[in-house]
Amino acid sequence: EVSPPLIVQYPEKLEVIEGMPAKFLCRVNGNPVPSVFWYKNDQILSSSNRIHLQYDGIHTLEISKTRASDTGTVSLIARNPYGEARFDTLLVVSKKSGGQTSRVTHHKTESVVMKKFVSNTVTTNFDTNSSASPNGHIVQSGIRL
């Protein structure tokens, strides 16, 4: 059965220290299989020395050695002949400094532990006609939901 693109795993907002990598993950369904495009501040991204795009069942955007200038909106657009789905999130790259490095590292560790705990105890169902992720907004077929 044919269907428009549907984003079923959303890329999360990332806060990293300058020089560290930033990795965004997403999963998209649709029939035929949608093409996925990544944008940063409305500029399409393609693979380069610092930007790596990959698909192995999950679409991945990785920016190695981030710079402060990488801060901005990261968008995922999935398209097939039956429609388009878009999701926007944020990348925040902070300048290196002793206090900030330890604070961010500590936050990331807590985040991972909480995700593991929650994923073992909670099942969440998304209704794409009425729900939005807390890290951004959903745009389906050109309409912000």
Secondary structure, DSSP 8 states (H G I E B T S, - for coil): --EEEEEEE----EEEETTS-EEEEEEEEEES--EEEEEETTEE----SSEEEEESSSEEEEESS--GGG-EEEEEEEEETTEEEEEEEEEEEE---HHHHHHHHHHHHHHHHHHHHHHHH------TTT---TTSEEEETTEE-
